[in-house]
Amino acid sequence: MSFTVLVTAATLSKSGADLLAQVGARVIYLSASESVEELERLMGTEPVEAVISRTVRLTAKAIETCPTLKVISKHGVGVSNIDVEAATRRGIPVYVTPGANAQSVAELTLGLMFAAARRIGWMDKELHEGRWSRAQDGIELQGKTLGLIGFGQVGRRVAAFCQVLGMHVVAYDPALIDGVSPLPGVRILSSLNELLSSSHVVSLHAPLNKYTCNMLGAAQFAAMPRGAILVNTARGEVVDESALIAALKSGQLYAAGLDTMAVEPLPLGSELATLPNVVLTPHVGGSTPAALSGMASGAARNVLNFLQGTPVEVSACVNPHVLSPT
């Protein structure tokens, strides 16, 4: 039996495409990767049974106007671009690919942390423009405290790396309600404020939802030690950017390393791009070939297993109650 699978991008890594081809699936790709209009048109006119969702918004309209739709899998873990409530109303499970990009995101987190602490971006720019500007005011990380907001697979990898550097590591994650750390040597704190007040570097690894939107604002930055560093490889909307800019300008924050911003692509003229103590990358934490391959094969397995009646790991489903309705 052939399935129709819609990929909400122009391409899919070979690992995922090969899995779909092996079962003779008909695969539809978007011709314009960020076109909500094209996505909604295809789902309203094609017998799509499964969606592999990348970055374009998967709207309620797209979900509701596709009567054949049975399953959705995110190509990654963040589902803020998917209307999960609309899928849930129709009894459609939404899966993710946990861990597939964790190593790549963790490595970029470290890269941004080092670049922010040692002003690498600024010195690189100075040298490219012909100036021998030897900044000697960087922050040595050994002995400093790293605070992780969110302690899933990415956060745990970052913690392990930073322990080797000689950093103290604390974490705050409401999912760890018993306070027991899954990684030796990491202290689980009971509140966000406790973490902020004790951390010289704060790294964000929390999903975007109604609880985390603008989670860090002026009050939270003021609670951090003066001269702290912020790293965000999670979602830009978790941070109040106007408050972040003010904290960076005042020196309350020494620097920030950001892979995600509230508005993407970053608008021309954004003040973030003008600050010398900000290191920016264009939301590529999970975009190495290895990570893309892992996410593609994971998403393909999710939708094919569901369509073929093979059990899919329940922990990979963000709305598991649709799998066994009461």
C-alpha positions as CSV (number, residue, x, y, z in Angstrom):
1,M,0.0,0.0,0.0
2,S,1.4,3.4,-1.0
3,F,1.3,6.4,1.2
4,T,1.3,10.1,0.4
5,V,3.7,12.0,2.5
6,L,4.1,15.8,2.4
7,V,7.5,17.3,3.4
8,T,7.2,20.9,4.3
9,A,10.5,21.9,2.6
10,A,12.1,21.6,-0.7
11,T,14.3,18.7,0.3
12,L,14.8,15.9,2.8
13,S,18.1,14.2,3.7
14,K,18.8,11.0,1.8
15,S,18.4,8.9,4.9
16,G,14.8,9.9,5.2
17,A,14.0,10.0,1.5
18,D,15.4,6.5,1.1
19,L,13.1,5.1,3.8
20,L,10.1,6.6,2.2
21,A,11.2,5.3,-1.2
22,Q,11.6,1.8,0.1
23,V,7.9,1.5,0.8
24,G,6.9,3.2,-2.4
25,A,5.6,6.3,-0.7
26,R,4.5,9.2,-2.9
27,V,6.4,12.2,-1.5
28,I,5.4,15.8,-2.1
29,Y,7.8,18.7,-1.4
30,L,7.2,22.4,-1.2
31,S,8.6,24.4,-4.0
32,A,9.0,27.3,-1.7
33,S,10.2,26.2,1.8
34,E,8.6,29.0,3.8
35,S,5.3,29.3,1.9
36,V,2.3,28.7,4.2
37,E,0.0,29.4,1.3
38,E,1.5,26.6,-0.8
39,L,1.3,24.2,2.2
40,E,-2.3,25.0,2.8
41,R,-3.2,24.6,-0.9
42,L,-1.4,21.2,-1.1
43,M,-3.1,19.9,2.0
44,G,-6.5,21.0,0.7
45,T,-6.1,19.3,-2.6
46,E,-3.8,16.3,-2.2
47,P,-4.6,13.0,-0.3
48,V,-1.9,13.7,2.2
49,E,-1.7,11.0,4.9
50,A,1.4,12.1,6.7
51,V,3.3,15.4,7.1
52,I,7.0,15.7,7.9
53,S,7.1,19.2,9.3
54,R,10.2,21.3,9.0
55,T,10.2,25.1,9.7
56,V,7.2,26.4,7.8
57,R,4.1,26.9,10.0
58,L,1.7,24.0,9.9
59,T,-1.5,25.9,10.5
60,A,-4.9,24.8,11.8
61,K,-6.3,25.6,8.4
62,A,-3.9,23.2,6.7
63,I,-4.7,20.4,9.2
64,E,-8.4,20.9,9.2
65,T,-8.8,21.0,5.4
66,C,-6.9,17.7,4.9
67,P,-9.4,14.9,5.5
68,T,-6.9,12.1,4.8
69,L,-4.3,13.3,7.3
70,K,-3.4,10.7,9.9
71,V,0.0,11.6,11.4
72,I,2.5,14.4,11.7
73,S,6.1,14.2,12.6
74,K,8.4,17.1,13.4
75,H,11.8,17.1,11.7
76,G,13.4,17.9,15.1
77,V,11.9,18.5,18.5
78,G,10.4,22.0,18.6
79,V,6.7,22.0,17.7
80,S,6.0,25.7,18.1
81,N,5.4,25.9,14.3
82,I,2.8,23.2,14.4
83,D,-0.8,23.8,15.6
84,V,-0.8,20.8,17.9
85,E,-4.2,21.8,19.3
86,A,-5.8,21.5,15.8
87,A,-4.1,18.1,15.3
88,T,-5.3,16.9,18.7
89,R,-8.9,18.0,18.0
90,R,-8.8,15.6,15.0
91,G,-7.1,12.8,16.9
92,I,-3.9,13.1,14.9
93,P,-0.7,12.3,16.8
94,V,2.3,14.7,16.5
95,Y,5.7,13.0,16.9
96,V,9.2,14.5,17.3
97,T,12.7,13.1,16.8
98,P,14.3,13.5,20.3
99,G,18.0,13.3,20.4
100,A,18.6,13.3,16.6
101,N,20.1,16.8,16.7
102,A,21.2,16.9,20.3
103,Q,24.9,16.6,19.7
104,S,25.0,19.2,17.0
105,V,23.0,21.7,19.1
106,A,25.2,21.0,22.1
107,E,28.4,21.6,20.1
108,L,27.1,24.9,18.7
109,T,26.1,25.9,22.3
110,L,29.7,25.5,23.3
111,G,30.9,27.4,20.3
112,L,28.7,30.3,21.1
113,M,29.7,30.2,24.8
114,F,33.4,30.3,23.9
115,A,32.9,33.0,21.3
116,A,30.9,35.2,23.7
117,A,33.3,34.7,26.6
118,R,36.4,35.5,24.6
119,R,34.9,38.1,22.1
120,I,35.9,35.9,19.2
121,G,33.4,37.5,16.8
122,W,34.5,41.0,17.5
123,M,38.2,40.2,17.2
124,D,37.6,38.3,14.0
125,K,35.8,41.4,12.5
126,E,38.6,43.7,13.7
127,L,41.3,41.6,12.0
128,H,39.3,41.3,8.8
129,E,39.0,45.1,8.7
130,G,42.8,45.5,9.2
131,R,43.0,46.3,12.9
132,W,45.2,44.4,15.3
133,S,42.8,44.7,18.3
134,R,44.0,42.3,20.9
135,A,41.2,42.1,23.4
136,Q,42.5,41.0,26.7
137,D,39.3,41.2,28.8
138,G,37.8,37.8,28.0
139,I,36.2,35.5,30.6
140,E,37.9,32.3,31.6
141,L,35.2,29.7,32.2
142,Q,37.0,27.3,34.5
143,G,35.5,27.7,38.0
144,K,32.4,29.5,36.8
145,T,28.9,28.2,37.2
146,L,26.9,27.2,34.2
147,G,23.1,27.4,34.6
148,L,21.0,25.2,32.3
149,I,17.4,26.1,31.8
150,G,16.0,22.8,30.5
151,F,17.9,19.6,31.2
152,G,17.0,17.3,28.3
153,Q,19.4,15.6,25.9
154,V,21.0,18.8,24.7
155,G,21.4,20.2,28.2
156,R,22.9,17.0,29.5
157,R,25.5,17.0,26.7
158,V,26.4,20.6,27.4
159,A,26.7,19.8,31.1
160,A,29.1,16.9,30.5
161,F,31.3,19.0,28.3
162,C,31.4,21.9,30.7
163,Q,32.2,19.7,33.7
164,V,35.4,18.7,31.8
165,L,36.2,22.4,31.5
166,G,36.1,22.7,35.3
167,M,32.8,24.5,35.4
168,H,30.2,24.0,38.1
169,V,26.8,23.0,36.6
170,V,23.3,23.6,37.9
171,A,20.0,23.1,36.1
172,Y,16.4,24.0,36.4
173,D,13.8,21.9,34.7
174,P,10.2,21.5,36.0
175,A,10.1,18.0,34.5
176,L,12.6,16.9,37.1
177,I,10.1,17.3,40.0
178,D,12.0,15.0,42.3
179,G,15.2,17.1,42.1
180,V,17.3,14.1,41.2
181,S,19.9,14.8,38.6
182,P,20.2,12.3,35.7
183,L,23.9,13.4,35.4
184,P,26.3,13.0,38.3
185,G,27.7,16.3,39.6
186,V,24.9,18.5,38.3
187,R,22.7,20.1,41.0
188,I,19.0,20.4,40.2
189,L,17.6,23.7,41.5
190,S,14.0,24.2,42.5
191,S,13.4,27.6,41.0
192,L,14.4,29.7,38.0
193,N,15.4,32.6,40.2
194,E,17.8,30.4,42.2
195,L,19.5,29.3,39.0
196,L,19.8,32.9,37.6
197,S,21.2,34.4,40.8
198,S,24.0,31.7,40.9
199,S,25.0,31.4,37.3
200,H,27.8,33.2,35.5
201,V,26.7,31.6,32.2
202,V,23.0,30.8,31.5
203,S,22.2,28.5,28.6
204,L,18.6,28.0,27.3
205,H,17.4,24.5,26.3
206,A,13.7,24.9,27.0
207,P,10.8,24.5,24.5
208,L,8.7,27.4,23.4
209,N,5.2,27.3,25.0
210,K,2.8,29.5,26.9
211,Y,4.9,29.1,30.0
212,T,8.3,29.9,28.5
213,C,7.4,32.7,26.2
214,N,9.4,35.8,27.3
215,M,10.6,33.7,30.3
216,L,13.7,35.9,30.6
217,G,13.0,39.6,30.8
218,A,14.4,42.7,32.6
219,A,13.8,41.3,36.1
220,Q,15.5,38.0,35.3
221,F,18.5,39.7,33.8
222,A,18.8,41.9,36.8
223,A,18.8,38.8,39.0
224,M,21.9,37.4,37.3
225,P,25.4,38.3,38.4
226,R,26.7,41.4,36.7
227,G,28.8,40.5,33.7
228,A,27.1,37.1,33.1
229,I,26.7,35.5,29.7
230,L,23.5,34.3,28.0
231,V,23.5,31.5,25.3
232,N,20.3,30.7,23.5
233,T,20.1,27.7,21.1
234,A,16.4,27.0,22.0
235,R,13.8,29.5,20.7
236,G,14.2,33.3,20.4
237,E,10.8,34.0,21.8
238,V,11.8,32.6,25.2
239,V,13.7,35.9,25.7
240,D,12.4,39.4,25.8
241,E,14.7,40.9,23.2
242,S,14.3,44.5,24.2
243,A,15.2,43.6,27.8
244,L,18.2,41.6,26.5
245,I,19.5,44.5,24.4
246,A,19.2,46.8,27.4
247,A,21.1,44.4,29.6
248,L,23.8,44.0,27.0
249,K,24.2,47.8,26.6
250,S,24.3,48.4,30.4
251,G,26.9,45.8,31.0
252,Q,24.6,43.8,33.2
253,L,25.3,41.0,30.7
254,Y,28.9,40.7,29.4
255,A,27.8,39.1,26.2
256,A,25.3,36.9,24.5
257,G,25.6,34.0,22.0
258,L,22.3,33.6,20.0
259,D,21.4,31.0,17.5
260,T,17.7,31.9,17.7
261,M,15.9,35.3,17.6
262,A,12.3,36.4,18.2
263,V,11.9,37.2,14.5
264,E,13.6,35.0,11.9
265,P,15.2,35.8,9.5
266,L,16.7,38.5,11.6
267,P,15.3,41.8,10.2
268,L,17.7,44.3,8.6
269,G,18.6,47.0,11.1
270,S,18.0,44.8,14.1
271,E,19.8,46.3,17.1
272,L,21.1,42.8,18.0
273,A,23.3,42.9,14.9
274,T,24.9,46.2,15.9
275,L,26.1,45.2,19.4
276,P,29.8,44.2,19.6
277,N,29.1,41.8,22.5
278,V,26.6,39.7,20.6
279,V,27.5,36.6,18.6
280,L,24.8,35.5,16.1
281,T,24.2,32.4,14.1
282,P,21.1,31.9,11.9
283,H,19.3,29.1,13.7
284,V,21.6,26.3,12.6
285,G,22.2,24.5,15.8
286,G,20.6,21.3,14.5
287,S,21.6,21.8,10.8
288,T,24.8,19.8,10.4
289,P,24.5,17.0,7.8
290,A,24.7,14.4,10.6
291,A,21.8,16.0,12.5
292,L,19.7,16.6,9.4
293,S,20.2,13.0,8.4
294,G,19.2,11.8,11.9
295,M,16.1,14.0,12.0
296,A,15.0,13.0,8.5
297,S,15.3,9.3,9.1
298,G,13.6,9.6,12.5
299,A,10.7,11.6,11.1
300,A,10.3,9.1,8.2
301,R,10.3,6.2,10.7
302,N,7.7,7.9,12.9
303,V,5.2,8.4,10.1
304,L,5.8,5.1,8.3
305,N,5.6,3.1,11.6
306,F,2.3,4.8,12.5
307,L,0.8,4.3,9.0
308,Q,1.9,0.6,8.9
309,G,0.6,-0.1,12.4
310,T,4.0,-0.5,14.0
311,P,4.2,0.9,17.6
312,V,6.0,4.3,17.8
313,E,7.7,5.3,21.0
314,V,5.0,7.0,23.1
315,S,7.6,9.3,24.6
316,A,8.2,10.8,21.1
317,C,4.5,11.9,20.9
318,V,3.7,15.4,22.1
319,N,-0.1,14.6,22.4
320,P,-0.1,11.0,23.5
321,H,-3.6,11.0,24.8
322,V,-4.9,10.8,21.1
323,L,-3.3,7.4,20.9
324,S,-5.6,5.9,23.5
325,P,-8.7,8.1,23.9
326,T,-10.8,7.5,26.9
